[in-house]
Amino acid sequence: MDMTTETIEKIQELSLEAAGEKIQIVDGQNYYIDGDGDLCLIVPKDLSDESIGLRTLTGLIALVKKYG
């Protein structure tokens, strides 16, 4: 396989890109760059639907220690 100067420069450019930042912000949305160089939207997990029942302060302390 014959590698041209252009091909070598492209490989170098891609390797420099890969070493750079992996998170990009576009229009207020966070994206990460995957292994193929594509932008993928980061969708935060919505925890608002998960409820936790606590009856004591000890239960709250245990919860904070577990997820804190």
PQR file of N, CA, C, O and H, with PARSE charges and radii, in Angstrom:
ATOM      1  N   MET A   1       0.852  -1.182   0.000 -0.4000 1.5000
ATOM      2  CA  MET A   1       0.000   0.000   0.000 -0.0000 2.0000
ATOM      3  C   MET A   1       0.889   1.234   0.000  0.5500 1.7000
ATOM      4  O   MET A   1       1.798   1.355   0.822 -0.5500 1.4000
ATOM      5  N   ASP A   2       0.628   2.135  -0.912 -0.4000 1.5000
ATOM      6  CA  ASP A   2       1.416   3.354  -1.048 -0.0000 2.0000
ATOM      7  C   ASP A   2       0.710   4.493  -0.327  0.5500 1.7000
ATOM      8  O   ASP A   2      -0.394   4.890  -0.701 -0.5500 1.4000
ATOM      9  H   ASP A   2      -0.110   2.037  -1.580  0.4000 1.0000
ATOM     10  N   MET A   3       1.368   5.020   0.726 -0.4000 1.5000
ATOM     11  CA  MET A   3       0.768   6.115   1.487 -0.0000 2.0000
ATOM     12  C   MET A   3       1.293   7.443   0.948  0.5500 1.7000
ATOM     13  O   MET A   3       2.498   7.691   0.928 -0.5500 1.4000
ATOM     14  H   MET A   3       2.264   4.697   1.030  0.4000 1.0000
ATOM     15  N   THR A   4       0.370   8.280   0.518 -0.4000 1.5000
ATOM     16  CA  THR A   4       0.753   9.586   0.015 -0.0000 2.0000
ATOM     17  C   THR A   4       0.963  10.542   1.178  0.5500 1.7000
ATOM     18  O   THR A   4       0.572  10.258   2.310 -0.5500 1.4000
ATOM     19  H   THR A   4      -0.609   8.078   0.535  0.4000 1.0000
ATOM     20  N   THR A   5       1.573  11.657   0.890 -0.4000 1.5000
ATOM     21  CA  THR A   5       1.780  12.686   1.905 -0.0000 2.0000
ATOM     22  C   THR A   5       0.448  13.157   2.455  0.5500 1.7000
ATOM     23  O   THR A   5       0.326  13.416   3.652 -0.5500 1.4000
ATOM     24  H   THR A   5       1.891  11.888  -0.030  0.4000 1.0000
ATOM     25  N   GLU A   6      -0.540  13.269   1.601 -0.4000 1.5000
ATOM     26  CA  GLU A   6      -1.872  13.699   2.025 -0.0000 2.0000
ATOM     27  C   GLU A   6      -2.481  12.706   3.018  0.5500 1.7000
ATOM     28  O   GLU A   6      -3.080  13.117   4.011 -0.5500 1.4000
ATOM     29  H   GLU A   6      -0.441  13.059   0.628  0.4000 1.0000
ATOM     30  N   THR A   7      -2.335  11.423   2.764 -0.4000 1.5000
ATOM     31  CA  THR A   7      -2.855  10.393   3.661 -0.0000 2.0000
ATOM     32  C   THR A   7      -2.155  10.449   5.012  0.5500 1.7000
ATOM     33  O   THR A   7      -2.801  10.346   6.055 -0.5500 1.4000
ATOM     34  H   THR A   7      -1.848  11.088   1.957  0.4000 1.0000
ATOM     35  N   ILE A   8      -0.843  10.611   4.995 -0.4000 1.5000
ATOM     36  CA  ILE A   8      -0.079  10.693   6.234 -0.0000 2.0000
ATOM     37  C   ILE A   8      -0.490  11.922   7.039  0.5500 1.7000
ATOM     38  O   ILE A   8      -0.624  11.847   8.261 -0.5500 1.4000
ATOM     39  H   ILE A   8      -0.318  10.694   4.147  0.4000 1.0000
ATOM     40  N   GLU A   9      -0.691  13.049   6.364 -0.4000 1.5000
ATOM     41  CA  GLU A   9      -1.124  14.272   7.044 -0.0000 2.0000
ATOM     42  C   GLU A   9      -2.516  14.091   7.653  0.5500 1.7000
ATOM     43  O   GLU A   9      -2.777  14.577   8.754 -0.5500 1.4000
ATOM     44  H   GLU A   9      -0.582  13.110   5.372  0.4000 1.0000
ATOM     45  N   LYS A  10      -3.406  13.397   6.948 -0.4000 1.5000
ATOM     46  CA  LYS A  10      -4.750  13.149   7.463 -0.0000 2.0000
ATOM     47  C   LYS A  10      -4.685  12.268   8.709  0.5500 1.7000
ATOM     48  O   LYS A  10      -5.395  12.528   9.680 -0.5500 1.4000
ATOM     49  H   LYS A  10      -3.195  13.003   6.054  0.4000 1.0000
ATOM     50  N   ILE A  11      -3.858  11.245   8.697 -0.4000 1.5000
ATOM     51  CA  ILE A  11      -3.691  10.375   9.860 -0.0000 2.0000
ATOM     52  C   ILE A  11      -3.147  11.172  11.034  0.5500 1.7000
ATOM     53  O   ILE A  11      -3.592  10.994  12.168 -0.5500 1.4000
ATOM     54  H   ILE A  11      -3.281  11.034   7.908  0.4000 1.0000
ATOM     55  N   GLN A  12      -2.200  12.038  10.771 -0.4000 1.5000
ATOM     56  CA  GLN A  12      -1.639  12.867  11.833 -0.0000 2.0000
ATOM     57  C   GLN A  12      -2.707  13.805  12.396  0.5500 1.7000
ATOM     58  O   GLN A  12      -2.798  13.975  13.612 -0.5500 1.4000
ATOM     59  H   GLN A  12      -1.839  12.183   9.850  0.4000 1.0000
ATOM     60  N   GLU A  13      -3.503  14.404  11.537 -0.4000 1.5000
ATOM     61  CA  GLU A  13      -4.572  15.300  11.968 -0.0000 2.0000
ATOM     62  C   GLU A  13      -5.588  14.563  12.840  0.5500 1.7000
ATOM     63  O   GLU A  13      -6.015  15.083  13.871 -0.5500 1.4000
ATOM     64  H   GLU A  13      -3.429  14.265  10.550  0.4000 1.0000
ATOM     65  N   LEU A  14      -5.972  13.366  12.433 -0.4000 1.5000
ATOM     66  CA  LEU A  14      -6.931  12.580  13.201 -0.0000 2.0000
ATOM     67  C   LEU A  14      -6.365  12.160  14.557  0.5500 1.7000
ATOM     68  O   LEU A  14      -7.089  12.126  15.552 -0.5500 1.4000
ATOM     69  H   LEU A  14      -5.625  12.943  11.596  0.4000 1.0000
ATOM     70  N   SER A  15      -5.086  11.845  14.595 -0.4000 1.5000
ATOM     71  CA  SER A  15      -4.485  11.447  15.872 -0.0000 2.0000
ATOM     72  C   SER A  15      -4.400  12.632  16.823  0.5500 1.7000
ATOM     73  O   SER A  15      -4.580  12.466  18.029 -0.5500 1.4000
ATOM     74  H   SER A  15      -4.498  11.873  13.787  0.4000 1.0000
ATOM     75  N   LEU A  16      -4.130  13.823  16.300 -0.4000 1.5000
ATOM     76  CA  LEU A  16      -4.108  15.014  17.138 -0.0000 2.0000
ATOM     77  C   LEU A  16      -5.512  15.338  17.655  0.5500 1.7000
ATOM     78  O   LEU A  16      -5.677  15.756  18.802 -0.5500 1.4000
ATOM     79  H   LEU A  16      -3.984  13.957  15.320  0.4000 1.0000
ATOM     80  N   GLU A  17      -6.518  15.143  16.803 -0.4000 1.5000
ATOM     81  CA  GLU A  17      -7.904  15.344  17.209 -0.0000 2.0000
ATOM     82  C   GLU A  17      -8.289  14.387  18.326  0.5500 1.7000
ATOM     83  O   GLU A  17      -8.939  14.779  19.295 -0.5500 1.4000
ATOM     84  H   GLU A  17      -6.384  14.804  15.872  0.4000 1.0000
ATOM     85  N   ALA A  18      -7.888  13.143  18.184 -0.4000 1.5000
ATOM     86  CA  ALA A  18      -8.228  12.120  19.180 -0.0000 2.0000
ATOM     87  C   ALA A  18      -7.597  12.430  20.526  0.5500 1.7000
ATOM     88  O   ALA A  18      -8.160  12.082  21.564 -0.5500 1.4000
ATOM     89  H   ALA A  18      -7.360  12.825  17.397  0.4000 1.0000
ATOM     90  N   ALA A  19      -6.457  13.067  20.530 -0.4000 1.5000
ATOM     91  CA  ALA A  19      -5.782  13.407  21.777 -0.0000 2.0000
ATOM     92  C   ALA A  19      -6.380  14.649  22.430  0.5500 1.7000
ATOM     93  O   ALA A  19      -6.096  14.938  23.593 -0.5500 1.4000
ATOM     94  H   ALA A  19      -5.999  13.350  19.687  0.4000 1.0000
ATOM     95  N   GLY A  20      -7.193  15.374  21.697 -0.4000 1.5000
ATOM     96  CA  GLY A  20      -7.776  16.618  22.211 -0.0000 2.0000
ATOM     97  C   GLY A  20      -8.991  16.367  23.079  0.5500 1.7000
ATOM     98  O   GLY A  20      -9.190  15.263  23.586 -0.5500 1.4000
ATOM     99  H   GLY A  20      -7.423  15.140  20.753  0.4000 1.0000
ATOM    100  N   GLU A  21      -9.802  17.399  23.247 -0.4000 1.5000
ATOM    101  CA  GLU A  21     -10.981  17.317  24.097 -0.0000 2.0000
ATOM    102  C   GLU A  21     -11.990  16.333  23.514  0.5500 1.7000
ATOM    103  O   GLU A  21     -12.169  16.245  22.299 -0.5500 1.4000
ATOM    104  H   GLU A  21      -9.640  18.296  22.836  0.4000 1.0000
ATOM    105  N   LYS A  22     -12.636  15.604  24.401 -0.4000 1.5000
ATOM    106  CA  LYS A  22     -13.619  14.601  23.987 -0.0000 2.0000
ATOM    107  C   LYS A  22     -15.048  15.102  24.146  0.5500 1.7000
ATOM    108  O   LYS A  22     -15.984  14.445  23.691 -0.5500 1.4000
ATOM    109  H   LYS A  22     -12.490  15.676  25.388  0.4000 1.0000
ATOM    110  N   ILE A  23     -15.233  16.260  24.787 -0.4000 1.5000
ATOM    111  CA  ILE A  23     -16.565  16.823  25.000 -0.0000 2.0000
ATOM    112  C   ILE A  23     -16.681  18.130  24.214  0.5500 1.7000
ATOM    113  O   ILE A  23     -15.798  18.986  24.274 -0.5500 1.4000
ATOM    114  H   ILE A  23     -14.472  16.794  25.157  0.4000 1.0000
ATOM    115  N   GLN A  24     -17.768  18.264  23.488 -0.4000 1.5000
ATOM    116  CA  GLN A  24     -18.048  19.483  22.741 -0.0000 2.0000
ATOM    117  C   GLN A  24     -19.418  19.997  23.156  0.5500 1.7000
ATOM    118  O   GLN A  24     -20.324  19.204  23.412 -0.5500 1.4000
ATOM    119  H   GLN A  24     -18.485  17.569  23.439  0.4000 1.0000
ATOM    120  N   ILE A  25     -19.578  21.308  23.226 -0.4000 1.5000
ATOM    121  CA  ILE A  25     -20.870  21.914  23.543 -0.0000 2.0000
ATOM    122  C   ILE A  25     -21.372  22.607  22.285  0.5500 1.7000
ATOM    123  O   ILE A  25     -20.728  23.516  21.762 -0.5500 1.4000
ATOM    124  H   ILE A  25     -18.842  21.952  23.018  0.4000 1.0000
ATOM    125  N   VAL A  26     -22.526  22.166  21.809 -0.4000 1.5000
ATOM    126  CA  VAL A  26     -23.129  22.716  20.595 -0.0000 2.0000
ATOM    127  C   VAL A  26     -24.550  23.136  20.941  0.5500 1.7000
ATOM    128  O   VAL A  26     -25.370  22.309  21.339 -0.5500 1.4000
ATOM    129  H   VAL A  26     -23.049  21.427  22.234  0.4000 1.0000
ATOM    130  N   ASP A  27     -24.838  24.426  20.789 -0.4000 1.5000
ATOM    131  CA  ASP A  27     -26.169  24.981  21.094 -0.0000 2.0000
ATOM    132  C   ASP A  27     -26.644  24.591  22.492  0.5500 1.7000
ATOM    133  O   ASP A  27     -27.817  24.268  22.684 -0.5500 1.4000
ATOM    134  H   ASP A  27     -24.172  25.098  20.466  0.4000 1.0000
ATOM    135  N   GLY A  28     -25.742  24.620  23.460 -0.4000 1.5000
ATOM    136  CA  GLY A  28     -26.100  24.317  24.839 -0.0000 2.0000
ATOM    137  C   GLY A  28     -26.235  22.838  25.145  0.5500 1.7000
ATOM    138  O   GLY A  28     -26.527  22.479  26.286 -0.5500 1.4000
ATOM    139  H   GLY A  28     -24.790  24.882  23.304  0.4000 1.0000
ATOM    140  N   GLN A  29     -26.035  21.975  24.172 -0.4000 1.5000
ATOM    141  CA  GLN A  29     -26.114  20.522  24.361 -0.0000 2.0000
ATOM    142  C   GLN A  29     -24.697  19.964  24.460  0.5500 1.7000
ATOM    143  O   GLN A  29     -23.802  20.403  23.738 -0.5500 1.4000
ATOM    144  H   GLN A  29     -25.798  22.267  23.246  0.4000 1.0000
ATOM    145  N   ASN A  30     -24.494  18.992  25.357 -0.4000 1.5000
ATOM    146  CA  ASN A  30     -23.188  18.356  25.505 -0.0000 2.0000
ATOM    147  C   ASN A  30     -23.099  17.123  24.613  0.5500 1.7000
ATOM    148  O   ASN A  30     -23.998  16.282  24.599 -0.5500 1.4000
ATOM    149  H   ASN A  30     -25.221  18.635  25.944  0.4000 1.0000
ATOM    150  N   TYR A  31     -22.003  17.034  23.872 -0.4000 1.5000
ATOM    151  CA  TYR A  31     -21.748  15.901  22.997 -0.0000 2.0000
ATOM    152  C   TYR A  31     -20.363  15.339  23.323  0.5500 1.7000
ATOM    153  O   TYR A  31     -19.477  16.072  23.763 -0.5500 1.4000
ATOM    154  H   TYR A  31     -21.273  17.718  23.884  0.4000 1.0000
ATOM    155  N   TYR A  32     -20.184  14.034  23.106 -0.4000 1.5000
ATOM    156  CA  TYR A  32     -18.852  13.454  23.206 -0.0000 2.0000
ATOM    157  C   TYR A  32     -18.454  12.938  21.837  0.5500 1.7000
ATOM    158  O   TYR A  32     -19.305  12.630  21.002 -0.5500 1.4000
ATOM    159  H   TYR A  32     -20.904  13.439  22.749  0.4000 1.0000
ATOM    160  N   ILE A  33     -17.156  12.849  21.619 -0.4000 1.5000
ATOM    161  CA  ILE A  33     -16.631  12.361  20.349 -0.0000 2.0000
ATOM    162  C   ILE A  33     -16.330  10.887  20.520  0.5500 1.7000
ATOM    163  O   ILE A  33     -15.510  10.507  21.356 -0.5500 1.4000
ATOM    164  H   ILE A  33     -16.466  13.100  22.298  0.4000 1.0000
ATOM    165  N   ASP A  34     -16.999  10.045  19.720 -0.4000 1.5000
ATOM    166  CA  ASP A  34     -16.778   8.604  19.841 -0.0000 2.0000
ATOM    167  C   ASP A  34     -15.519   8.174  19.102  0.5500 1.7000
ATOM    168  O   ASP A  34     -14.810   9.009  18.540 -0.5500 1.4000
ATOM    169  H   ASP A  34     -17.665  10.354  19.041  0.4000 1.0000
ATOM    170  N   GLY A  35     -15.245   6.894  19.100 -0.4000 1.5000
ATOM    171  CA  GLY A  35     -14.033   6.354  18.482 -0.0000 2.0000
ATOM    172  C   GLY A  35     -13.939   6.592  16.986  0.5500 1.7000
ATOM    173  O   GLY A  35     -12.846   6.571  16.421 -0.5500 1.4000
ATOM    174  H   GLY A  35     -15.821   6.216  19.556  0.4000 1.0000
ATOM    175  N   ASP A  36     -15.083   6.820  16.335 -0.4000 1.5000
ATOM    176  CA  ASP A  36     -15.095   7.088  14.893 -0.0000 2.0000
ATOM    177  C   ASP A  36     -15.002   8.574  14.575  0.5500 1.7000
ATOM    178  O   ASP A  36     -14.971   8.970  13.410 -0.5500 1.4000
ATOM    179  H   ASP A  36     -15.971   6.837  16.794  0.4000 1.0000
ATOM    180  N   GLY A  37     -14.957   9.406  15.642 -0.4000 1.5000
ATOM    181  CA  GLY A  37     -14.891  10.848  15.443 -0.0000 2.0000
ATOM    182  C   GLY A  37     -16.247  11.505  15.300  0.5500 1.7000
ATOM    183  O   GLY A  37     -16.329  12.691  14.977 -0.5500 1.4000
ATOM    184  H   GLY A  37     -14.982   9.084  16.588  0.4000 1.0000
ATOM    185  N   ASP A  38     -17.329  10.743  15.538 -0.4000 1.5000
ATOM    186  CA  ASP A  38     -18.681  11.283  15.427 -0.0000 2.0000
ATOM    187  C   ASP A  38     -19.115  11.907  16.749  0.5500 1.7000
ATOM    188  O   ASP A  38     -18.717  11.453  17.822 -0.5500 1.4000
ATOM    189  H   ASP A  38     -17.263   9.780  15.800  0.4000 1.0000
ATOM    190  N   LEU A  39     -19.939  12.956  16.660 -0.4000 1.5000
ATOM    191  CA  LEU A  39     -20.495  13.565  17.862 -0.0000 2.0000
ATOM    192  C   LEU A  39     -21.727  12.780  18.310  0.5500 1.7000
ATOM    193  O   LEU A  39     -22.603  12.471  17.502 -0.5500 1.4000
ATOM    194  H   LEU A  39     -20.263  13.325  15.788  0.4000 1.0000
ATOM    195  N   CYS A  40     -21.785  12.462  19.593 -0.4000 1.5000
ATOM    196  CA  CYS A  40     -22.921  11.746  20.169 -0.0000 2.0000
ATOM    197  C   CYS A  40     -23.469  12.567  21.328  0.5500 1.7000
ATOM    198  O   CYS A  40     -22.723  12.988  22.212 -0.5500 1.4000
ATOM    199  H   CYS A  40     -21.073  12.713  20.250  0.4000 1.0000
ATOM    200  N   LEU A  41     -24.766  12.787  21.316 -0.4000 1.5000
ATOM    201  CA  LEU A  41     -25.417  13.575  22.350 -0.0000 2.0000
ATOM    202  C   LEU A  41     -25.330  12.867  23.695  0.5500 1.7000
ATOM    203  O   LEU A  41     -25.581  11.666  23.797 -0.5500 1.4000
ATOM    204  H   LEU A  41     -25.372  12.445  20.598  0.4000 1.0000
ATOM    205  N   ILE A  42     -24.968  13.630  24.726 -0.4000 1.5000
ATOM    206  CA  ILE A  42     -24.951  13.098  26.085 -0.0000 2.0000
ATOM    207  C   ILE A  42     -26.307  13.411  26.697  0.5500 1.7000
ATOM    208  O   ILE A  42     -26.656  14.573  26.903 -0.5500 1.4000
ATOM    209  H   ILE A  42     -24.764  14.605  24.643  0.4000 1.0000
ATOM    210  N   VAL A  43     -27.061  12.364  26.983 -0.4000 1.5000
ATOM    211  CA  VAL A  43     -28.390  12.529  27.565 -0.0000 2.0000
ATOM    212  C   VAL A  43     -28.295  12.168  29.044  0.5500 1.7000
ATOM    213  O   VAL A  43     -28.048  11.012  29.387 -0.5500 1.4000
ATOM    214  H   VAL A  43     -26.777  11.420  26.815  0.4000 1.0000
ATOM    215  N   PRO A  44     -28.492  13.163  29.931 -0.5600 1.5000
ATOM    216  CA  PRO A  44     -28.402  12.852  31.359  0.2800 2.0000
ATOM    217  C   PRO A  44     -29.560  11.973  31.797  0.5500 1.7000
ATOM    218  O   PRO A  44     -30.679  12.108  31.303 -0.5500 1.4000
ATOM    219  N   LYS A  45     -29.283  11.079  32.721 -0.4000 1.5000
ATOM    220  CA  LYS A  45     -30.314  10.205  33.253 -0.0000 2.0000
ATOM    221  C   LYS A  45     -31.248  11.036  34.128  0.5500 1.7000
ATOM    222  O   LYS A  45     -30.802  11.767  35.012 -0.5500 1.4000
ATOM    223  H   LYS A  45     -28.374  10.969  33.123  0.4000 1.0000
ATOM    224  N   ASP A  46     -32.533  10.916  33.874 -0.4000 1.5000
ATOM    225  CA  ASP A  46     -33.526  11.647  34.652 -0.0000 2.0000
ATOM    226  C   ASP A  46     -33.856  10.849  35.903  0.5500 1.7000
ATOM    227  O   ASP A  46     -34.488   9.795  35.828 -0.5500 1.4000
ATOM    228  H   ASP A  46     -32.896  10.322  33.156  0.4000 1.0000
ATOM    229  N   LEU A  47     -33.428  11.351  37.045 -0.4000 1.5000
ATOM    230  CA  LEU A  47     -33.662  10.660  38.308 -0.0000 2.0000
ATOM    231  C   LEU A  47     -34.906  11.155  39.024  0.5500 1.7000
ATOM    232  O   LEU A  47     -35.222  10.684  40.117 -0.5500 1.4000
ATOM    233  H   LEU A  47     -32.915  12.207  37.106  0.4000 1.0000
ATOM    234  N   SER A  48     -35.612  12.097  38.422 -0.4000 1.5000
ATOM    235  CA  SER A  48     -36.759  12.692  39.102 -0.0000 2.0000
ATOM    236  C   SER A  48     -37.914  11.712  39.292  0.5500 1.7000
ATOM    237  O   SER A  48     -38.750  11.910  40.174 -0.5500 1.4000
ATOM    238  H   SER A  48     -35.356  12.480  37.534  0.4000 1.0000
ATOM    239  N   ASP A  49     -37.974  10.655  38.473 -0.4000 1.5000
ATOM    240  CA  ASP A  49     -39.063   9.689  38.595 -0.0000 2.0000
ATOM    241  C   ASP A  49     -38.809   8.653  39.689  0.5500 1.7000
ATOM    242  O   ASP A  49     -39.722   7.929  40.083 -0.5500 1.4000
ATOM    243  H   ASP A  49     -37.295  10.494  37.756  0.4000 1.0000
ATOM    244  N   GLU A  50     -37.583   8.582  40.175 -0.4000 1.5000
ATOM    245  CA  GLU A  50     -37.246   7.612  41.201 -0.0000 2.0000
ATOM    246  C   GLU A  50     -37.454   8.248  42.582  0.5500 1.7000
ATOM    247  O   GLU A  50     -36.831   9.259  42.909 -0.5500 1.4000
ATOM    248  H   GLU A  50     -36.840   9.171  39.854  0.4000 1.0000
ATOM    249  N   SER A  51     -38.316   7.656  43.367 -0.4000 1.5000
ATOM    250  CA  SER A  51     -38.557   8.196  44.700 -0.0000 2.0000
ATOM    251  C   SER A  51     -37.860   7.334  45.748  0.5500 1.7000
ATOM    252  O   SER A  51     -37.629   6.141  45.550 -0.5500 1.4000
ATOM    253  H   SER A  51     -38.822   6.836  43.101  0.4000 1.0000
ATOM    254  N   ILE A  52     -37.539   7.963  46.846 -0.4000 1.5000
ATOM    255  CA  ILE A  52     -36.865   7.287  47.943 -0.0000 2.0000
ATOM    256  C   ILE A  52     -37.650   7.588  49.211  0.5500 1.7000
ATOM    257  O   ILE A  52     -37.917   8.748  49.525 -0.5500 1.4000
ATOM    258  H   ILE A  52     -37.727   8.932  47.007  0.4000 1.0000
ATOM    259  N   GLY A  53     -38.013   6.549  49.928 -0.4000 1.5000
ATOM    260  CA  GLY A  53     -38.739   6.745  51.177 -0.0000 2.0000
ATOM    261  C   GLY A  53     -37.780   6.724  52.363  0.5500 1.7000
ATOM    262  O   GLY A  53     -37.033   5.763  52.548 -0.5500 1.4000
ATOM    263  H   GLY A  53     -37.796   5.607  49.673  0.4000 1.0000
ATOM    264  N   LEU A  54     -37.806   7.771  53.151 -0.4000 1.5000
ATOM    265  CA  LEU A  54     -36.966   7.864  54.344 -0.0000 2.0000
ATOM    266  C   LEU A  54     -37.849   8.109  55.550  0.5500 1.7000
ATOM    267  O   LEU A  54     -38.833   8.844  55.480 -0.5500 1.4000
ATOM    268  H   LEU A  54     -38.414   8.551  53.001  0.4000 1.0000
ATOM    269  N   ARG A  55     -37.482   7.479  56.660 -0.4000 1.5000
ATOM    270  CA  ARG A  55     -38.273   7.670  57.880 -0.0000 2.0000
ATOM    271  C   ARG A  55     -37.455   8.254  59.020  0.5500 1.7000
ATOM    272  O   ARG A  55     -38.001   8.797  59.981 -0.5500 1.4000
ATOM    273  H   ARG A  55     -36.682   6.881  56.717  0.4000 1.0000
ATOM    274  N   THR A  56     -36.132   8.133  58.901 -0.4000 1.5000
ATOM    275  CA  THR A  56     -35.288   8.606  59.998 -0.0000 2.0000
ATOM    276  C   THR A  56     -34.104   9.373  59.453  0.5500 1.7000
ATOM    277  O   THR A  56     -33.776   9.286  58.270 -0.5500 1.4000
ATOM    278  H   THR A  56     -35.688   7.692  58.120  0.4000 1.0000
ATOM    279  N   LEU A  57     -33.474  10.119  60.324 -0.4000 1.5000
ATOM    280  CA  LEU A  57     -32.251  10.822  59.960 -0.0000 2.0000
ATOM    281  C   LEU A  57     -31.138   9.821  59.654  0.5500 1.7000
ATOM    282  O   LEU A  57     -30.291  10.074  58.798 -0.5500 1.4000
ATOM    283  H   LEU A  57     -33.740  10.189  61.286  0.4000 1.0000
ATOM    284  N   THR A  58     -31.141   8.700  60.346 -0.4000 1.5000
ATOM    285  CA  THR A  58     -30.160   7.644  60.092 -0.0000 2.0000
ATOM    286  C   THR A  58     -30.301   7.121  58.669  0.5500 1.7000
ATOM    287  O   THR A  58     -29.304   6.825  58.010 -0.5500 1.4000
ATOM    288  H   THR A  58     -31.829   8.495  61.041  0.4000 1.0000
ATOM    289  N   GLY A  59     -31.530   7.008  58.199 -0.4000 1.5000
ATOM    290  CA  GLY A  59     -31.768   6.578  56.818 -0.0000 2.0000
ATOM    291  C   GLY A  59     -31.220   7.580  55.820  0.5500 1.7000
ATOM    292  O   GLY A  59     -30.655   7.192  54.798 -0.5500 1.4000
ATOM    293  H   GLY A  59     -32.340   7.249  58.734  0.4000 1.0000
ATOM    294  N   LEU A  60     -31.382   8.869  56.106 -0.4000 1.5000
ATOM    295  CA  LEU A  60     -30.839   9.915  55.239 -0.0000 2.0000
ATOM    296  C   LEU A  60     -29.320   9.855  55.203  0.5500 1.7000
ATOM    297  O   LEU A  60     -28.709   9.982  54.142 -0.5500 1.4000
ATOM    298  H   LEU A  60     -31.841   9.184  56.937  0.4000 1.0000
ATOM    299  N   ILE A  61     -28.711   9.661  56.377 -0.4000 1.5000
ATOM    300  CA  ILE A  61     -27.238   9.574  56.455 -0.0000 2.0000
ATOM    301  C   ILE A  61     -26.742   8.381  55.660  0.5500 1.7000
ATOM    302  O   ILE A  61     -25.742   8.481  54.949 -0.5500 1.4000
ATOM    303  H   ILE A  61     -29.206   9.559  57.239  0.4000 1.0000
ATOM    304  N   ALA A  62     -27.428   7.256  55.772 -0.4000 1.5000
ATOM    305  CA  ALA A  62     -27.045   6.049  55.021 -0.0000 2.0000
ATOM    306  C   ALA A  62     -27.151   6.295  53.514  0.5500 1.7000
ATOM    307  O   ALA A  62     -26.309   5.837  52.742 -0.5500 1.4000
ATOM    308  H   ALA A  62     -28.240   7.174  56.349  0.4000 1.0000
ATOM    309  N   LEU A  63     -28.184   7.015  53.109 -0.4000 1.5000
ATOM    310  CA  LEU A  63     -28.365   7.329  51.691 -0.0000 2.0000
ATOM    311  C   LEU A  63     -27.234   8.219  51.181  0.5500 1.7000
ATOM    312  O   LEU A  63     -26.681   7.977  50.108 -0.5500 1.4000
ATOM    313  H   LEU A  63     -28.868   7.387  53.736  0.4000 1.0000
ATOM    314  N   VAL A  64     -26.895   9.244  51.954 -0.4000 1.5000
ATOM    315  CA  VAL A  64     -25.816  10.155  51.553 -0.0000 2.0000
ATOM    316  C   VAL A  64     -24.487   9.405  51.473  0.5500 1.7000
ATOM    317  O   VAL A  64     -23.689   9.648  50.568 -0.5500 1.4000
ATOM    318  H   VAL A  64     -27.344   9.440  52.826  0.4000 1.0000
ATOM    319  N   LYS A  65     -24.254   8.510  52.404 -0.4000 1.5000
ATOM    320  CA  LYS A  65     -22.999   7.731  52.375 -0.0000 2.0000
ATOM    321  C   LYS A  65     -22.950   6.811  51.171  0.5500 1.7000
ATOM    322  O   LYS A  65     -21.887   6.594  50.590 -0.5500 1.4000
ATOM    323  H   LYS A  65     -24.902   8.313  53.140  0.4000 1.0000
ATOM    324  N   LYS A  66     -24.097   6.271  50.800 -0.4000 1.5000
ATOM    325  CA  LYS A  66     -24.144   5.343  49.667 -0.0000 2.0000
ATOM    326  C   LYS A  66     -23.938   6.060  48.319  0.5500 1.7000
ATOM    327  O   LYS A  66     -23.199   5.578  47.461 -0.5500 1.4000
ATOM    328  H   LYS A  66     -24.960   6.447  51.272  0.4000 1.0000
ATOM    329  N   TYR A  67     -24.587   7.191  48.147 -0.4000 1.5000
ATOM    330  CA  TYR A  67     -24.534   7.904  46.856 -0.0000 2.0000
ATOM    331  C   TYR A  67     -23.710   9.169  46.880  0.5500 1.7000
ATOM    332  O   TYR A  67     -23.501   9.793  45.839 -0.5500 1.4000
ATOM    333  H   TYR A  67     -25.188   7.583  48.844  0.4000 1.0000
ATOM    334  N   GLY A  68     -23.235   9.559  48.056 -0.4000 1.5000
ATOM    335  CA  GLY A  68     -22.535  10.817  48.246 -0.0000 2.0000
ATOM    336  C   GLY A  68     -21.260  10.919  47.581  0.5500 1.7000
ATOM    337  O   GLY A  68     -20.592  11.948  47.684 -0.5500 1.4000
ATOM    338  H   GLY A  68     -23.405   9.053  48.901  0.4000 1.0000
TER
END
